[in-house]
């Protein structure tokens, strides 16, 4: 951006256990910090962390924020609200006769043959889903006027119920939004102080369930998100921040607070969406085909990046509700350092999805947690140094870890404490391998072609074993692994997505109408970024379209040629790209058929400046360990003497052979027999993973089914 105000970039990512901070300085140096999250008031951890970071930099918060040119924030506030269902009472204004769109969904169950599957809970109580008259015909002529008296009556019912927000979702509003706009004006007049959100503004696309769901989600999270972001913005501005606060979006880019409040659904999963930007920062070192794995305190987030592009999806759901908007296809499971190990009624060992979180935390934190977590298992196995956690800021109680593992897992299963801890690690690793397969093998992608970028505070502890199980040969562990997504926020782009619903078939396409629609989207998108301070050469526009074969129910999104005015040759190129992508994704295509195009999209991207990292010091090929410890060996199944290396002593070119432990202030890397770690450059470490015993079988398991 051209309107710089200082020399720092700050990324802040609120997680379930820790709130992570990255401060990128003008000379390329990075300051990394982890602050305990405060679930009761997430903003408090942000303020506390900024004070701690400023102290580390020998300044105060005003001095830090006053020199900050970029402040990007990712938060789990909205996602947690949906999962925990602790949001406000909201209402839905819909077309008469269609109040049960949220209940009927798309007519299918997620598990169609599961007779006991519970119906997902709707965000709006049925008695607060109110239908009103008003319809347009296919040509846009009004056949039934909007029932304004009925809208006012609905407002009275909403007022009596004490709703804090209202979602408006009328049929065909993506083409004819006039009724929604008028109804919104009436509701704002009748219900001052109540948030009103229109589906035509949130998701102007076909399919009433997805559009209604996305709008209802936006209304559900809006009051708390508005309160939270308004308070945080005020705190940062009072603290001296002159640049605008940017919020990480689910599409992998960031946007200003007003844009987020216009479409609150975009703030869902905003933290994990920064992972691709972080992973792609290392592409020059490790290639463009990456699988990013971010293992934090509560969850594991996995994303596939092929040919330098993160996988995107419009099928992502939160608690059974579709979000509808384009999103980074990040697969998340409950497998983090705080995930709890437990024995079920069938005497089987399970890990997660329940997590100890930040409070009461793992047993070793000694702040109230008593159940064994993955962190406790790693402590018990000797992988985590109790005296060096968070750079020595917190002393871990290894005796409490062993007691918890023994009581809740070892004794019920008749295992020793070490065997029980090793079992917890094997189970959580199996869960994580399943998550990686879900974004690769299950979609016809062979993970062995990729480098595993393993991050998160707990990622390095499990990285080599995950890769070994999948037949992946290379693992990259960034120096910033412990604050991976916070780092990604300092290198992410600003992004705005725009869409126009325009149905056409490629064998009878009206190029004039299509070019006009795309031109309007591009003009609006570019103007937004220019207004935000980007110069014309910092703006990139990406086109795409949702397309399908005639008769299909769902679409795939394909690239649209970037020529200023689309011609017939461009349409033929688009069609060829669709056939090719359809074949790759579904193993067949119908090249003799035309394709239907439904939604034309433009993504406007304001490019972030690259961080110029300083040259790392060269190191010797062999480095002496700083100490040794007793740690579990997966090869022998015994506890053996294991060297510990300080990450600060590993210059470029230095190498470490397993078994070994590499310790850093915000993460730890565990190497097993045969693994080789090399310091590549200023960015991190490349691990060459030793093949597993019976590697051929593992490779067959990882490979794409024939």
Buried (B, 14 or more C-beta within 10 A) or exposed (E): BEEEBBEBBBBBBBBBBBBBBBBBBEEEEBBBBBBBBBBEEBBBBBBBBBBBBBEBBEBBBEBBBBBBBBBBBBBBBBBBBBEEEEBBBBBBBBBBEBBEBBEEBEEEBEEEEEEEEEEBEBBBEEEBBBBBBBBBEEEEEEEEEBBBEBBBBBBEEBBEBEBBBBBBBBBBBBBBBBBBBBBBEBBBEBBEEBBBBBBBBBBBBBBBBBBBBBBBBBBBBBBBBBEBBEEBBEBBEEBBBBBBBBBBBBBBBBBBBEBBBEBBBBBBBBBBBBBBBBBBBBBEBBBBBBBBBBBBBBBBBBBBBBEEEBBBEBEBEBEBBBBBBBBBBBBBBBBBBBBBBBBEEEEEBBBBBBBBBBBBBBBBBBBEBEBBBBBBBBBBBBBBBBEBBBEEEBBBBBEBBBBBBBBBBBEBBEBEBBBBBBBBBBBBBEBBBBBBBBBBBEBEBBBBEBBBBBBBBBBBBBBBBBBBBBBBBBBBBBBBBBBBBBBBBBBBBBBBBBBBBBEBEBEEBEBEEBBEBBBEBBEEBBEBBBEBBBEEEBBBBBBBBBBBBEEEEEBBBBBBBEEEEBEEEBBEBBBEBBBEBBEEEEEEBEEEBBBBBBBBBBBBBBBBEEBEBEEBBEBEEEBEBEEEBEBBBBEEEEBBEBBBBBBEBBEBBBBBBBBBBBBBBBBBBBBBBBBBBBBBBBBBBBBBBBEBEEEEEBBEEBBEEE
